[in-house]
Amino acid sequence: MGEVVSSGAPAPVGPVLTSIEQLDEAQIRPDSVRRLSSARVALADYRLLQHDFPELSDAALLRRFPALGSLPEDERRRAMSAMVDRWLVEHAGLISEAQLGQNVVNSEIVTTGPALPCHRPPGYGRSAIVALDEIRAADWSCQGEERGGLLDLKGVGVAAGTRPHAGPYGSGLEYLGVALGDYLLKRLVDAIFTRTVPSLSTVPVYAVLDLGFDIVNGWNGTGPAGVHVRRAHRRPPGGSSIPASGSNAEAMSTFIELLLRSYGLTSVNNGNCLTIEEKDGELSVTSSGRDITLALDADDLRRLREFKGDRGDLRIERINIQLTRDVDAGGRVAQMFDFGHVNVRAEFHNPLASTVSDSWLCIGGVLWPGSASFVMPDPRLSAPLAGWHKRAVNELCFGLAREVRAGTRTSGEVKETLEAMLGELVSSWSEREASDGLIQNVS
């Protein structure tokens, strides 16, 4: 059972999309999913769910289940939480039909009921959108409180016409431990934004579900599969996550990366770097972990040699801040999503580049170490490596995932553990708003 539903909390801000049309995406494709027999809630934000879905409000639950009114307060709250959990499992505990019928990347998947419609915007990969009006379970219908609504599900399986495979992002699935770690890092970014630039936000997460089956022989071996349940949001048209040069999105992704770096966080990892190495007068170039030397012509290699100059081997770190569609650099308004690649570092030593779609090798402006705008972590604010480095976060969250699967840790306990870890770090921050100078420098 999850944490107790709490009424009277302030409502979350931001738009709530209630129909597929509001996604404003011309290239969206129809697909289908089935309900899982084995899903359970691993973590949930009941306040957010009750705000966005009126059918889950206290009043609506009391109308639907009148016997709740006769229960003592604490018992009634626990019963309401259990009902919201059931609603989550019925409307988000789903898997794509294309994921079924194979045991190459996952253990056996057991489903129930008929195929249900879902929607795949371009660039969503293992994510899909479900519209509640199209999939609402029978016992949650015809009560008058529902107003439609959308759920964004990450880790729901491959799209129609795709076969799951063991390559990067090819399984269609997400480890439950990764989903919990993503939530923890999202909450850390939330705290930084709230403390520094409240007009920035992250895409809200309703819940993380344990799907009840395993990813098999993935990058972290065999372990529980999970799904992020997020508020639906509009992404850039066509699904591209790489902004154009000079755009609001380029400016804001750079701004956010520098802001996060003052707290020791970065969106950069081996998957989005360009490395230039030289041996015996020959250049070797790797982009996002792939050797692209043979794909470069003589002019490319000349430009790279000039760019490197007399420096030794050079690693250019390309920003990977992913933003929703509506961005206003002047007002510092943006919403960030996906945190699985975010990591913590004690120092930064490599040049940092904005990532743009219409520039050579996707390199926009470059900040070099030692320049006035090159940000290093503030030791009074930085998340400590011992607890917050990706390895430590994975160790914690994969452990929690195993306990959820074993039934020895409740969803409420999972959330309490993660929020306590965040609270300890936030309480250690000094009163000084260390980002003030940074914000002025990068505006």
N, C-alpha and C positions, 0 to 999 in steps of 0.2 A: 504494500500500500504506500502511496506517496505522502508528501507532506499535507498538512491539513489546509483545505481551502480557506483563504482569509478574505473576508469581505471588508470593504471600506478603504482599501489601499488606493493610492493615487493611480489614475489610469495612465498607461503608457502613451507616449505621443507618436505621431506619424500616421500616414495614410494606411487604411486597411482596404485592400482590394477584395472585391466580393464576386467578380465574374471574370471569365477567361478573356472577354473583350477588353477589360481594363488593363490587361498586360500590354496591349497595343503592340503586338508582335505578328507581322504578316506571315512569317515563315513557321509558325507553330504547327506541329504535326500531331495527329491523333495516335494514341497507343492504347494498350490495355494492361490492367493489373488484376491480381487476385488477392483476396484476403488470406492472411497467414493464420494458421491454427495455433501458432506457437509464440506470437509476439507478446511482449510485456513492456511496461513503462520502466525505464531506467532512471529518468530524471524528467521533471515537468515544472513549468512556470504556470501555476494555476491562476495567478492574478492576471497574467497576460491572456490566457485562454478565456477566462471569464469576461475580460474586456472586449475581446475581438469576436466572440461567439455568444450572442445573447442566450442561446438555448442552454448554455452552461452556467448562467447566472444563478445566484442563490434562489431568487424568486422563481425562475423557470424550473429549477430542480425541485423545489417544494411543490409547484403545481403538478409536475409530472409524477412525483413520488410523494403523495401527501403523508405517508407514514413517517417521513423524515421529521415532520413537525412535532411529533410526540417524543423524539429522542432527546436526551440531555445534550447540551451545547457541544461538548467535546466529541461525543459519539456521533452527533449529526455532522460535524465538520469532517470527521474521518470517513463517514459514509459518502459524503459529497465528493471527497477526493477520489474514493474508489469508483464513483460513477463517472467522473471526468476521465479517470484512467481507462475505463471501459470504452468511453467515447473515443479516446485517442487510439486505442488498439483497433477498434472497428473502422476508423476512418484514415488511419495512417499506418497501421500494421499491414502493409501491402508489399507485393513483389511483382515485377513485370512478368508477363507471360513468356517473354523471350528468355528469361532466366531459368525457366523450368525445363525439366527433361534432360538435365545433364548433372553430373557430379564431378566435373573437372575442377571447378574453382570453388565449389561449395559442397557441404554435406546435403543430405536429402532435405528437400523443402516440401512441407505439407501445407496445402491450401484448402480452403473451404468456400463453397458457393460459386456463383457464375463469374465470368470475366466482367470487369468494370472498366469504364473509360478513364483514361488519363491523357495528359497533354505534354508534349516535349518541345519546348522552345529551342531554337538553335543554340548550340554551344552548351547544352545542359548535360551532355554525357550521361552519367549515372543518376541524374536528377530528373524529376518529373513534377508536374502540377496536377493536383486533383481538385475538382470542383465539387463541393459538398452536395449541391443540388443534383448531381449526377450519380453520386455513390452513397448518399446518406442511408445508413442502416434503418430498416423499417421501424424499429421501436424508438427512433429519434425523429420521426417525421410527423407532420400534420398536427403539431402542437401550437403553431402560431408564432413561436419565438424565433425560428430560424429565418435568416435573411440571406441565404446563400453563404458563400465564403470559399476561400481557397487555402490549400495547404501545399507548401513547397517541400518535397521529400528528396533528400540527398542520400543515395545508397540504395535506391529502390530497384536496381538491376538494369541490364542493358536494354536498349530500345529495340523495337520490332525490326527484324531484318539483320540484327547483329548477333554474333555468336560470342558468348563469354570466353575469354582466354586469360592466360596467366601473365600477360605483359602489363606494363604500367597502365593503370586505370582501365585495364581490359576486363576485369572481373565483373564490373558493374556494381560492386559492393563496397562497403566501408566497414572496417573493423569498429566494433562498439567502443573499444578503447580509444581509437582515433576520434570518434565522434565526441566522447567525453572530454578528451584533451582539447579539441577544437572549441568546445563550449567554455572550458576554463580560460583559454587564451582570449576568446571573445569577451569574456567578463573582465579580464584585465584591460583590454583595449577600451571597453566601456568606461572603466574607472578613470583611465587616463583622459579620455575625451571629456567626461563630466568635470574633471578637475581643471582642465585647461581650455578647451574649446567646446562648450556645450552644444553648439550648432552642428557638430559632427556626431554621428551615431553609427551603430552597427545594425544589420538586419536582425530583427528579434527572432529568437529561437523559442518555440513553444515547448519542445520536448526532445528527448533522445529515447529511442526505443531499442530494446534488445529484440532482434527478429526471431530468435529461438533456434537458428541453425548456425553453422560455422562457415567462415571462410577457410578453405583448405589450401595449405602450402602456399600462402601468400608471402609477402615480404617479411612478415613477422610470424611466420609459421601458421598453425591452425588455431583459430580463436573465434569468439562470438562475433557475428555480424550485427551491425546496428544501422539505424537510420536517423538522420537529423530531420526534425519536423520544424520548418521555418515559416515565418510570415511570407506570403508571396510578394514579389517585388518586381519592378520593371528594370531589366538590364539593357545595356546599349543595344540599339537595333541590330539584328543579324547575329547576336550572340557574341560579338567580339569583345574580349576583355582588355584589349590593348588600345589605348587612346591614340588620337592623332596629334601630331606636333602642334604646339601652340593652343591646344584645347584646354577647357576648364578641367577636364579629367586629368590631363598630364600635370597641370599645375597643382591640383589637389592631391594626386597620388604622391608627388614629390614632397609637398608640405606635410602630409600625414607620415610618410616614411621618416622624415627628419624629426618630427614631433615624437614619434615612437622611439627613435634612436636615443633621445635624451633620457629615456627610461630603460635603455638597454635592449629594446626590441627591434627586430628588423624583419622585413618581408623577404629578404634575400636568402636564397639557399643555392645549393649546387645545381638545382634545376633551372636557374635563370641567370647564370653567369656566362660571360665570354672570357676565355682564357687564351692568351697569346704567349707561346713559348718559342724560344729560339735555341737551336743546337747546331753547331757547325755551319752557321750562316743560313740555316733553313728554318722557316717558320712552321709551327704547328698550331692550329687554331681549333679550339673546342667551344661549342655553343650549346648550353643547356645539357651538358654531359655527352654530346655527340661530336665526334671529330668531323669538322666540315672543311678541312684543308683542301681536299681534292675538288670540292665544289666552288672554290674561289679561283678567280682568274688572276692574271699577273697584276692588273691594276688594283684589285682588292688587296693583294698581298703587299703591294707598294704602299697603299694607304695605311694598312695596319702597321707596317714597319715605321712609317713616319709618325703614326700615332704613338707607338711604343717608344720611339726615340732611343736614347741610350739607357733607358731603364732595363732592368732584368726582366724576367718573366712577369707578365702583367695579367691581373685578374680584374675584370670590370664587372661590378655587381649591378645588375639591372633590377630596378624596383618592380615588385609584384603586388602592389596594392590593388585589390579588385573592388570596383565601385559600381553602384547601381546607376541608373540612367540620369537621374536628375542631380546635377552638380553645379554649384555656383561658387566659383573660386573667389569672387569679390566678397561674397557674404560668408565665405568659409562654410558652405553647406555641402555635405556629402554623406553617403551612407556606404559603409564597408561591409563586405561579406567574405567568407572563407578564410579560416585562420590556421588550417592544418600545416601550412608552410611557415608560419610565424615562429621565430626562435629568439632566444636571448643570448646576447654576447657581452663580454666584459669590455671589449674595445673594437674599434673599426679601423682598418688600415688600408683598404683597397678603394680605388676610385668608384664613385657611385653614379650611375646613369639613370635618367628617366627612360622608360620603355615606351616607344612610340611605333605605330604601325606603318608609318610612311617614311621611315628613315633607314639608311643603310644599317643592316644588322640590328634593326630595331633600337638603335642607340640614339637618344635625344641629347639633352644637355648633360654634361659630365661635371661632377664635383670632385676635385682632387683633394687628397689628404693634405692638411695644412692650410687650406683656404679658409677664409673667414666664416663661410657658411657650412663647412664640414663639421657635423655634429658628433661629439663623443658622449658616451653615457655619463650622466651626473651620478657620482657614487652614492649620493644621499637618496636617490630615487630608483636606482636600477634594481630590477628583479634579480635576486641572487641566483647564480648559476646552479648552486647545490639543489635547489628546489624547482627552478623554473626552466632550466635548459631542456631542450626537446627530449633528451634521453630520460631525464628525471620525470617529466610530465608523462611520457609514455609508460614508464615503469609504474607510476601511480595509477594511471587511468586504465591500463590493461589489467592491473590487479583488481581495480574496482569492477571492471567488466566481468572478470571471472567470478567475483563474488555475487554479482547480480545474477549471472547465469546459474550459479549454485544455489541461489535463494538465501544466501547468508547476509546479504546487504540489501536494504530497501531503497526505493528511489529517493525517499526523503533523506535517508542517511547519506546517499551519494551526493545529493545537492548540498547538504550541510557540510560534508567534507571539503568539497571544492570551494564553497563560499567562505568557509573558515580559513582556508589557505589564502584566498584572495584578501580577506579582511585583515589578516596578519600583515600582509605586505602593504596594503593601503594605509593602515594605522601607523606604519613606520615612516611614511612620507613626511617631510618637514612641512611647516606652514608656508614656506617660501614657494611662490609660484615660479619655479625655475624655468618654465617654458616661455615667460614673457618676452625675454630677449630673443629667443628663438623665433617666436611668432613674428616679431618685427623684422627679423633678418630674412625670412623666407617669403614674406608677403609680396 
